[in-house]
Amino acid sequence: MATDDFISNLPDEVLARIISGLPAIEAIRTTILSKRLKDVWRNVFRLDFDPKGVKKLSPRKQAVPAPNQRRSTVPVIQFGSNVCHDDGDDFDDTDKREEIARVVKNIDNVLLSHERNLISCRIVHLSNSYRNGDLEKWIKYLTSEKEVQELAFLCDDYQHEFHPKSLFGLGLNLPSGIFSCRTLQSLEFTNYDIRFHRPFHHCHNLKTLKLYHCDISTETLEAIVSSCGFMEHLSVCSSTSSLKQVRIFSQTVKTVELESLDLEGIYLSTQSLGALVLHSMKFPAKSMVIHAPNLRVFTATRKPITKNPYNFTRPSKQTKIAEILEYCTHLLTPVNYKANDPMEDPNLFKNLRELTIDLDLNDRREMLILCIVLQRCLSLHQLEINIKESRSEIEEATRNYSSVNNRLPYRETKLWEQRELCDCITFTLRHVSIKGFNGKDGEMEFPRHLITKCAKLERLEIWCNHDWSSEGGKATLGLLSLPRSSIDVSILLKPPPNLLVVLEDGSQP
């Protein structure tokens, strides 16, 4: 009994949306699967040109037609110098650079053969694509003819061992206002030397700018933000020493993400800033001045999200999260301190709803900092703590802050019991996640405090560390038997993969 061909019966619009999720080359190759898919790729919403790992089809299966060909003819464009047969043999990688260059050459034909406007386009290319004018040509065509909304470019030279190259150096010297397209909303650049802000003149519709591994100066970045009058999202990751400060004075920027930067200072003044993310940063904490009265999300961790080449991303060279929090809450400032900078916000966290930080709950000083931070948070709904313990850092903290440690009239494990309740713990906190948990005495006090005092808590997640001991495991399981302040709370314990091995001595639950 014959079965219906469900895929062939789908409308062209649905098929195009499905194929849009594929890389550009794979989307084009769907033409060999069936007659129904022959021209669907011409109407996809997204094109992603990433030449790495591209294979060439055999002559009878080449998939990309030249723009001047009739659709009934056999496509002739080649994406590689080697044949990929039906059994899926890998291409010869004797000259990968030549292979990538051949793929890039055919981007023009693919763009001209494509028939509808694009939502997004991503192009991975070599440095010669910029020098011979291809990059400028692609930008002009995509913004004027395709009315693209999202553009991403990556210069791939330095990532390949067969073409050693300095990390930065591809100067982005494009015509003034080239990005001032009425439809363009998002731009992303990876591995470029951005020396001028002229290409960003009059970019009144650009809302998102992401710069990864780019060489850009403080003045150029500030001028770009000023030129983009409606920018809402800015991401800067792993720049060179040319970027000494991040200065943003804007009334439209809503999200700022900074990662793996070695800076002399951070200065942010924006009424609209709702999210600030700091990953693997190195800067003097006292040189961070932020005026963001509407800040809703704050993230500060020491774990890089993207791969970067700088050695200061090692935890020993990064700014400690505890120091950042100390200066954000003015914990180290005198009682009668008056800010000299009108930008400085007396309570950065008063409207905060989500907080993600790295702290050591076994360290008395960092526990005190957490207490102060929670007192400053009047509307906190979600809290995530990643426990990062370093023996040398604990010893250093105890040595440098002995006066603070000796000020407590009770044992450090009783810290949370002796503290006054914070408004956020009593009225607003809903979700808490603690990762890297070992079940040590210092760590146990905070979740105990939450379970017994947090009246609105709905979910508590505890992610146990890989070196969880049997004693720590039994102590952690004891949290389940505590009286709960919230009748709606669910407590989820995430054991390490080696749980059965850890508790194999007979003490397993």
C-alpha positions as CSV (number, residue, x, y, z in Angstrom):
1,M,0.0,0.0,0.0
2,A,1.5,3.3,-1.1
3,T,2.1,5.9,1.6
4,D,1.7,9.6,1.1
5,D,4.9,11.7,0.7
6,F,4.3,14.1,3.6
7,I,7.4,16.3,2.8
8,S,6.5,16.9,-0.8
9,N,3.0,18.0,0.2
10,L,4.3,20.8,2.4
11,P,3.9,24.4,1.0
12,D,7.1,26.0,-0.4
13,E,7.1,28.5,2.5
14,V,7.3,25.7,5.1
15,L,10.0,23.8,3.1
16,A,12.0,27.0,2.8
17,R,11.8,27.6,6.5
18,I,13.0,24.1,7.3
19,I,15.9,24.3,4.9
20,S,16.9,27.7,6.2
21,G,18.3,26.1,9.3
22,L,21.0,24.3,7.2
23,P,24.4,25.8,6.2
24,A,24.1,27.4,2.8
25,I,26.0,24.7,0.9
26,E,23.9,21.9,2.5
27,A,20.7,23.8,1.8
28,I,21.7,24.0,-1.9
29,R,22.5,20.3,-2.0
30,T,18.9,19.4,-1.1
31,T,18.1,20.0,-4.8
32,I,19.5,16.5,-5.5
33,L,17.1,14.8,-3.0
34,S,13.9,15.2,-5.0
35,K,12.3,17.3,-7.8
36,R,10.1,18.9,-5.2
37,L,13.1,20.4,-3.5
38,K,14.8,21.5,-6.7
39,D,14.4,25.3,-6.2
40,V,13.4,25.6,-2.6
41,W,16.8,26.8,-1.5
42,R,16.4,29.9,-3.6
43,N,13.8,31.1,-1.1
44,V,15.4,30.3,2.2
45,F,15.4,33.1,4.9
46,R,19.0,32.5,6.1
47,L,22.4,31.9,4.3
48,D,25.4,30.7,6.3
49,F,28.6,30.4,4.2
50,D,31.1,28.5,6.3
51,P,33.7,26.9,4.0
52,K,35.3,24.6,6.6
53,G,34.7,21.0,5.8
54,V,33.0,21.6,2.5
55,K,33.1,18.7,0.0
56,K,32.5,18.8,-3.7
57,L,29.8,16.7,-5.2
58,S,30.4,14.4,-8.1
59,P,29.6,16.0,-11.5
60,R,26.1,14.4,-11.7
61,K,25.2,15.9,-8.3
62,Q,26.7,19.4,-8.3
63,A,24.0,21.5,-6.7
64,V,24.4,25.2,-7.3
65,P,23.4,26.8,-10.6
66,A,25.0,29.8,-12.1
67,P,22.5,32.7,-12.1
68,N,22.4,32.9,-15.9
69,Q,21.4,29.2,-16.2
70,R,17.9,28.0,-16.8
71,R,16.6,25.9,-14.0
72,S,16.3,22.8,-16.1
73,T,20.0,22.7,-16.8
74,V,22.6,20.9,-14.8
75,P,24.3,23.1,-12.1
76,V,27.9,23.8,-12.8
77,I,29.3,25.6,-9.8
78,Q,31.9,23.6,-7.9
79,F,32.6,24.0,-4.2
80,G,35.8,22.0,-4.0
81,S,38.6,20.5,-6.0
82,N,37.9,16.9,-4.9
83,V,35.0,14.7,-5.5
84,C,32.7,13.5,-2.7
85,H,31.2,10.2,-3.9
86,D,28.0,8.6,-2.8
87,D,29.8,6.8,0.0
88,G,30.6,10.2,1.6
89,D,34.4,10.1,1.3
90,D,36.2,13.0,2.9
91,F,38.0,15.5,0.6
92,D,41.7,15.7,0.5
93,D,43.0,18.4,2.8
94,T,46.4,18.9,1.1
95,D,45.6,22.5,0.4
96,K,42.8,23.7,2.7
97,R,43.5,27.3,2.1
98,E,43.0,26.8,-1.6
99,E,39.8,24.8,-0.8
100,I,38.4,27.6,1.3
101,A,39.2,30.2,-1.3
102,R,37.4,28.2,-4.0
103,V,34.3,28.1,-1.8
104,V,34.4,31.8,-1.2
105,K,34.6,32.6,-4.9
106,N,31.1,31.0,-5.4
107,I,29.4,33.2,-2.9
108,D,28.5,35.7,-5.6
109,N,26.8,33.1,-7.7
110,V,24.8,31.8,-4.8
111,L,23.6,35.3,-3.8
112,L,22.6,36.1,-7.3
113,S,20.7,32.8,-7.7
114,H,18.8,33.4,-4.5
115,E,15.4,35.0,-5.1
116,R,14.0,36.5,-1.9
117,N,15.1,38.9,0.9
118,L,17.1,37.5,3.7
119,I,16.7,37.7,7.5
120,S,20.3,36.8,8.1
121,C,23.6,36.1,6.3
122,R,26.9,34.8,7.8
123,I,30.1,34.7,5.7
124,V,33.4,33.1,6.7
125,H,36.2,34.3,4.5
126,L,39.9,34.8,4.2
127,S,41.7,38.1,4.4
128,N,42.2,38.4,0.7
129,S,38.3,38.7,0.4
130,Y,38.7,42.0,2.1
131,R,41.7,43.2,0.2
132,N,40.2,42.5,-3.2
133,G,36.9,44.2,-2.4
134,D,34.7,41.2,-2.0
135,L,33.7,42.1,1.6
136,E,32.5,45.6,0.6
137,K,30.7,44.2,-2.4
138,W,28.9,41.6,-0.3
139,I,27.8,44.2,2.2
140,K,26.4,46.5,-0.4
141,Y,24.5,43.8,-2.2
142,L,23.1,42.2,0.9
143,T,21.9,45.6,2.4
144,S,20.5,47.0,-0.8
145,E,19.2,44.1,-2.8
146,K,18.5,41.5,-0.1
147,E,17.4,44.0,2.6
148,V,19.2,41.7,5.2
149,Q,18.4,42.2,8.8
150,E,21.4,40.4,10.4
151,L,24.9,40.3,9.1
152,A,27.9,38.3,10.5
153,F,31.5,38.2,9.1
154,L,34.4,36.1,10.3
155,C,38.0,36.3,8.9
156,D,39.2,32.7,9.3
157,D,42.9,33.0,8.5
158,Y,44.4,32.9,11.9
159,Q,42.3,29.9,13.0
160,H,44.2,27.5,10.7
161,E,47.6,26.1,11.4
162,F,48.4,26.0,7.7
163,H,48.3,29.8,7.6
164,P,50.0,31.3,10.6
165,K,48.9,34.9,11.1
166,S,48.9,37.5,13.9
167,L,45.6,37.4,15.8
168,F,44.5,40.8,14.6
169,G,45.3,42.8,11.6
170,L,42.6,42.8,9.0
171,G,41.8,46.5,8.9
172,L,38.1,47.3,8.5
173,N,38.3,50.4,6.3
174,L,35.0,50.5,4.6
175,P,33.1,53.5,3.1
176,S,31.3,55.9,5.4
177,G,27.8,54.9,6.3
178,I,27.9,51.5,4.5
179,F,25.9,50.0,7.3
180,S,23.2,52.7,7.3
181,C,20.6,50.3,5.7
182,R,17.1,50.8,6.8
183,T,16.6,47.0,7.4
184,L,20.0,46.2,9.0
185,Q,19.5,45.5,12.8
186,S,22.4,43.3,13.8
187,L,26.1,43.2,13.0
188,E,28.8,40.8,14.1
189,F,32.5,40.9,13.3
190,T,35.1,38.4,14.3
191,N,38.9,38.8,13.8
192,Y,39.0,42.4,12.4
193,D,41.0,45.5,13.1
194,I,38.4,48.2,13.4
195,R,40.3,51.4,13.1
196,F,37.6,53.8,12.1
197,H,34.0,54.5,13.0
198,R,33.0,55.9,9.6
199,P,31.3,52.8,8.3
200,F,28.8,53.1,11.2
201,H,27.8,56.7,10.4
202,H,24.0,57.2,10.4
203,C,23.3,53.6,11.5
204,H,20.0,54.7,13.1
205,N,18.4,51.2,12.7
206,L,21.3,49.1,14.0
207,K,20.3,47.6,17.4
208,T,22.9,44.9,18.0
209,L,26.7,45.0,17.6
210,K,29.0,42.1,18.5
211,L,32.7,42.3,18.3
212,Y,34.8,39.1,18.9
213,H,38.6,39.1,18.8
214,C,38.7,42.6,17.3
215,D,41.3,45.2,17.6
216,I,39.5,48.4,18.5
217,S,40.4,51.5,20.5
218,T,38.5,53.1,23.3
219,E,37.7,56.2,21.2
220,T,36.6,54.2,18.2
221,L,34.2,52.0,20.2
222,E,32.7,55.1,22.0
223,A,32.3,56.8,18.6
224,I,30.5,53.8,17.1
225,V,28.0,53.6,20.0
226,S,27.4,57.3,19.6
227,S,26.8,56.9,15.8
228,C,24.3,54.1,16.4
229,G,21.6,56.2,18.1
230,F,19.2,53.3,18.7
231,M,21.7,50.5,19.7
232,E,20.3,48.2,22.3
233,H,22.8,45.4,22.6
234,L,26.6,45.6,22.7
235,S,29.0,42.6,23.0
236,V,32.8,42.9,23.1
237,C,35.0,39.8,23.6
238,S,38.7,39.5,23.7
239,S,40.0,42.7,22.3
240,T,43.7,43.8,22.2
241,S,45.4,46.3,24.5
242,S,44.1,49.1,22.3
243,L,40.9,48.9,24.2
244,K,41.9,50.4,27.5
245,Q,38.5,51.4,28.8
246,V,34.9,50.7,28.0
247,R,32.9,54.0,28.1
248,I,29.2,53.9,27.2
249,F,27.0,57.0,27.6
250,S,23.7,56.2,25.9
251,Q,20.0,56.3,26.6
252,T,19.1,53.3,24.4
253,V,21.6,50.5,25.2
254,K,19.8,47.8,27.2
255,T,22.4,45.0,27.3
256,V,26.2,45.1,27.6
257,E,28.3,41.9,27.5
258,L,32.0,42.1,28.1
259,E,34.3,39.1,28.1
260,S,38.0,38.4,28.4
261,L,39.0,42.0,28.3
262,D,42.1,43.6,30.0
263,L,40.9,47.1,30.9
264,E,41.9,50.1,33.0
265,G,38.3,51.0,33.8
266,I,34.6,50.5,33.0
267,Y,32.3,53.6,32.8
268,L,28.6,53.0,32.0
269,S,25.9,55.6,32.2
270,T,22.6,54.6,30.7
271,Q,19.1,54.9,32.1
272,S,18.0,52.0,29.8
273,L,20.6,49.5,30.8
274,G,18.8,46.3,31.9
275,A,21.5,43.6,31.7
276,L,25.2,43.7,32.4
277,V,27.3,40.6,31.8
278,L,31.0,40.3,32.8
279,H,32.9,37.1,32.0
280,S,36.6,36.5,32.7
281,M,37.5,40.2,33.1
282,K,40.7,41.8,34.3
283,F,40.4,45.4,35.5
284,P,40.7,47.4,38.8
285,A,37.4,46.9,40.5
286,K,37.6,50.4,42.0
287,S,37.7,51.8,38.4
288,M,34.2,50.5,37.6
289,V,31.7,53.3,37.7
290,I,28.1,52.4,36.7
291,H,25.0,54.5,36.7
292,A,22.1,52.2,35.7
293,P,19.1,52.7,37.9
294,N,17.0,50.2,35.8
295,L,19.5,47.3,35.9
296,R,17.5,44.1,36.1
297,V,20.1,41.4,35.3
298,F,23.7,41.2,36.5
299,T,26.2,38.4,35.7
300,A,29.8,38.2,36.8
301,T,31.8,35.0,36.4
302,R,35.4,33.9,35.9
303,K,34.7,31.3,33.3
304,P,35.0,32.3,29.6
305,I,32.1,31.6,27.4
306,T,34.0,31.8,24.1
307,K,37.5,30.5,23.3
308,N,40.1,33.3,23.5
309,P,43.9,33.5,23.3
310,Y,44.7,35.6,26.3
311,N,46.5,34.1,29.2
312,F,44.9,36.5,31.7
313,T,41.7,34.4,31.4
314,R,43.4,32.1,33.9
315,P,41.5,32.6,37.2
316,S,44.7,33.8,38.9
317,K,44.9,36.8,36.6
318,Q,41.3,37.8,36.5
319,T,39.5,40.2,38.8
320,K,37.8,38.4,41.6
321,I,34.1,38.6,41.6
322,A,34.1,39.3,45.3
323,E,36.0,42.5,44.6
324,I,33.6,43.6,41.9
325,L,30.7,43.1,44.3
326,E,32.5,45.0,47.1
327,Y,32.8,48.1,44.9
328,C,29.3,47.7,43.4
329,T,27.8,47.8,46.9
330,H,30.3,50.4,48.3
331,L,31.2,47.9,51.0
332,L,34.8,49.2,51.1
333,T,33.9,52.9,51.1
334,P,33.8,55.0,54.3
335,V,30.5,55.5,56.0
336,N,30.4,59.3,55.2
337,Y,31.6,58.7,51.6
338,K,30.1,61.0,49.0
339,A,30.6,60.1,45.4
340,N,32.7,62.6,43.4
341,D,31.3,61.2,40.1
342,P,27.6,62.0,39.5
343,M,27.4,58.9,37.5
344,E,28.0,56.6,40.4
345,D,24.8,54.8,41.6
346,P,24.4,54.5,45.4
347,N,22.6,51.2,45.0
348,L,23.2,49.5,41.7
349,F,21.2,46.4,42.7
350,K,18.0,48.0,44.1
351,N,15.9,46.9,41.0
352,L,17.8,43.7,40.2
353,R,15.7,40.7,39.4
354,E,18.4,38.1,38.3
355,L,21.9,37.7,39.8
356,T,24.5,35.2,38.6
357,I,27.9,35.3,40.4
358,D,31.0,33.2,41.2
359,L,31.6,33.0,45.0
360,D,33.1,30.7,47.5
361,L,30.5,29.9,50.2
362,N,33.3,28.4,52.3
363,D,35.0,31.8,52.6
364,R,33.8,34.0,55.5
365,R,34.6,37.2,53.7
366,E,32.8,36.2,50.5
367,M,29.8,35.1,52.6
368,L,29.6,38.5,54.2
369,I,29.8,40.1,50.8
370,L,26.8,38.0,49.7
371,C,24.9,39.1,52.8
372,I,25.4,42.8,51.8
373,V,24.5,42.2,48.2
374,L,21.2,40.5,49.2
375,Q,20.4,43.4,51.5
376,R,20.9,45.7,48.5
377,C,18.6,43.6,46.3
378,L,15.0,44.7,47.0
379,S,13.4,42.9,44.0
380,L,15.5,39.8,43.4
381,H,13.7,36.9,41.9
382,Q,16.5,34.6,40.6
383,L,19.9,33.9,42.1
384,E,22.6,31.6,40.7
385,I,25.9,31.0,42.6
386,N,28.8,29.1,41.2
387,I,31.1,28.0,44.0
388,K,34.7,28.6,43.0
389,E,37.1,27.6,45.7
390,S,40.9,28.3,45.6
391,R,43.0,27.5,48.6
392,S,45.5,30.2,47.9
393,E,42.7,32.7,47.4
394,I,41.1,31.7,50.7
395,E,44.4,32.1,52.6
396,E,45.0,35.5,50.9
397,A,41.5,36.7,51.8
398,T,41.9,35.7,55.4
399,R,45.2,37.4,55.7
400,N,44.1,40.6,54.1
401,Y,40.8,40.8,55.8
402,S,41.5,39.5,59.3
403,S,39.9,42.5,60.9
404,V,36.6,41.6,59.2
405,N,36.9,38.0,60.1
406,N,37.6,38.7,63.8
407,R,34.6,41.1,64.0
408,L,32.1,38.2,64.1
409,P,31.0,37.4,67.7
410,Y,29.9,33.9,66.6
411,R,31.2,30.9,64.6
412,E,31.4,31.5,60.9
413,T,29.0,28.6,60.3
414,K,26.3,30.5,62.3
415,L,26.7,33.6,60.0
416,W,23.3,33.3,58.3
417,E,21.5,32.5,61.5
418,Q,22.7,35.7,63.1
419,R,22.0,38.0,60.2
420,E,18.8,39.9,59.9
421,L,16.4,38.7,57.1
422,C,16.8,40.4,53.8
423,D,13.7,41.8,52.1
424,C,14.4,39.7,49.0
425,I,14.6,36.5,51.0
426,T,11.4,37.3,52.8
427,F,9.3,38.6,49.9
428,T,10.7,38.2,46.4
429,L,13.2,35.4,45.9
430,R,11.7,32.6,43.8
431,H,14.5,30.5,42.2
432,V,18.0,29.7,43.5
433,S,20.7,27.6,41.9
434,I,23.9,26.6,43.6
435,K,26.6,24.9,41.5
436,G,29.8,23.3,42.5
437,F,28.4,22.2,45.9
438,N,30.5,19.9,48.1
439,G,28.4,19.8,51.3
440,K,31.0,21.5,53.5
441,D,30.0,23.3,56.7
442,G,30.3,26.7,55.2
443,E,28.4,25.9,52.1
444,M,25.5,24.2,54.1
445,E,24.5,27.4,56.0
446,F,23.2,29.3,53.0
447,P,20.8,26.7,51.6
448,R,19.6,25.9,55.2
449,H,18.8,29.6,55.6
450,L,16.9,29.7,52.3
451,I,14.9,26.6,53.1
452,T,13.9,27.7,56.5
453,K,13.5,31.5,55.9
454,C,12.7,32.1,52.2
455,A,8.9,32.4,52.3
456,K,8.3,32.8,48.5
457,L,10.9,30.3,47.3
458,E,9.6,28.0,44.5
459,R,12.7,26.1,43.4
460,L,16.1,25.4,44.9
461,E,18.6,23.5,42.7
462,I,21.9,22.2,44.2
463,W,24.4,20.9,41.7
464,C,27.0,18.8,43.5
465,N,30.7,18.9,42.5
466,H,32.5,16.0,41.0
467,D,34.6,15.5,44.1
468,W,31.6,15.3,46.4
469,S,32.5,13.2,49.5
470,S,30.3,10.7,51.3
471,E,30.1,13.1,54.3
472,G,29.2,15.9,52.1
473,G,26.6,13.8,50.4
474,K,24.9,12.8,53.7
475,A,24.9,16.4,54.9
476,T,23.4,17.6,51.6
477,L,20.7,15.0,51.8
478,G,19.9,16.3,55.2
479,L,18.6,19.5,53.6
480,L,15.5,17.6,52.5
481,S,14.4,17.0,56.0
482,L,14.5,20.6,57.1
483,P,11.2,22.5,57.9
484,R,10.3,24.7,54.9
485,S,9.2,28.3,55.1
486,S,7.6,28.1,51.6
487,I,4.9,25.4,51.1
488,D,5.5,25.6,47.3
489,V,9.3,25.0,47.3
490,S,10.7,22.1,45.4
491,I,14.3,21.1,46.3
492,L,16.3,19.4,43.5
493,L,19.6,17.8,44.2
494,K,21.8,17.1,41.2
495,P,24.4,14.5,42.2
496,P,27.7,14.1,40.5
497,P,28.1,11.2,38.0
498,N,30.2,9.2,40.4
499,L,27.6,9.3,43.2
500,L,27.4,5.5,43.5
501,V,31.2,5.3,43.6
502,V,31.5,8.0,46.3
503,L,29.0,6.3,48.6
504,E,30.1,2.8,47.9
505,D,31.4,2.4,51.4
506,G,28.0,1.5,52.8
507,S,26.8,5.0,53.6
508,Q,24.8,5.5,50.4
509,P,21.2,6.5,50.9
